[in-house]
């Protein structure tokens, strides 16, 4: 019986450590999310999202651009997305923390508006990061579970916040948080 209690006590330690670690990590992500929510009211970001939304690009065209992007045949669009005032502003915001990795802004259909780096795809509208943050125009904070991200080549937790104007979501921002750098 004594051996059983010792074994049970020893097996409970890693679970307890894991629970504390997961709780600590969640608190760190929640703290980052609060910082990132301020980005959604940045004038350069709002202006870029509004300008893209005003174009009213048909979803079929966005999806065609996405196919070209993935195939490596959309160099002009990649350049537009990764340069300019919005992309420059994102890079300035991202420079505040070594934990901030891949970062991008999306319009009201989930198409990229600007990004710090080339992403693996152009259209994010079919992914939870945009769907949950945009939330049918209501806007909501979304923190995804950490996982390996191919385009960033690291384990990221993505935090997505809506870009709001007059109480309505007009787009979203996703910031990849490099988990190995968050705890340092």
Secondary structure as the mmCIF struct_conf table of DSSP 4:
data_model
#
loop_
_struct_conf.conf_type_id
_struct_conf.id
_struct_conf.beg_label_comp_id
_struct_conf.beg_label_asym_id
_struct_conf.beg_label_seq_id
_struct_conf.end_label_comp_id
_struct_conf.end_label_asym_id
_struct_conf.end_label_seq_id
HELX_RH_AL_P HELX_RH_AL_P1 UNK A 2 UNK A 37
HELX_RH_3T_P HELX_RH_3T_P1 UNK A 38 UNK A 41
HELX_RH_AL_P HELX_RH_AL_P2 UNK A 43 UNK A 55
HELX_RH_AL_P HELX_RH_AL_P3 UNK A 59 UNK A 70
TURN_TY1_P TURN_TY1_P1 UNK A 71 UNK A 72
HELX_RH_AL_P HELX_RH_AL_P4 UNK A 75 UNK A 82
BEND BEND1 UNK A 83 UNK A 84
HELX_RH_AL_P HELX_RH_AL_P5 UNK A 85 UNK A 94
TURN_TY1_P TURN_TY1_P2 UNK A 95 UNK A 96
TURN_TY1_P TURN_TY1_P3 UNK A 98 UNK A 99
STRN STRN1 UNK A 100 UNK A 106
TURN_TY1_P TURN_TY1_P4 UNK A 108 UNK A 109
BEND BEND2 UNK A 110 UNK A 110
STRN STRN2 UNK A 111 UNK A 111
STRN STRN3 UNK A 112 UNK A 115
BEND BEND3 UNK A 116 UNK A 117
BEND BEND4 UNK A 120 UNK A 120
BEND BEND5 UNK A 122 UNK A 122
STRN STRN4 UNK A 123 UNK A 123
TURN_TY1_P TURN_TY1_P5 UNK A 125 UNK A 126
BEND BEND6 UNK A 127 UNK A 127
HELX_RH_AL_P HELX_RH_AL_P6 UNK A 128 UNK A 134
HELX_RH_3T_P HELX_RH_3T_P2 UNK A 135 UNK A 137
TURN_TY1_P TURN_TY1_P6 UNK A 138 UNK A 138
STRN STRN5 UNK A 142 UNK A 143
HELX_LH_PP_P HELX_LH_PP_P1 UNK A 144 UNK A 146
STRN STRN6 UNK A 147 UNK A 149
TURN_TY1_P TURN_TY1_P7 UNK A 150 UNK A 153
STRN STRN7 UNK A 154 UNK A 165
TURN_TY1_P TURN_TY1_P8 UNK A 166 UNK A 167
STRN STRN8 UNK A 168 UNK A 178
HELX_RH_AL_P HELX_RH_AL_P7 UNK A 179 UNK A 182
TURN_TY1_P TURN_TY1_P9 UNK A 183 UNK A 183
#
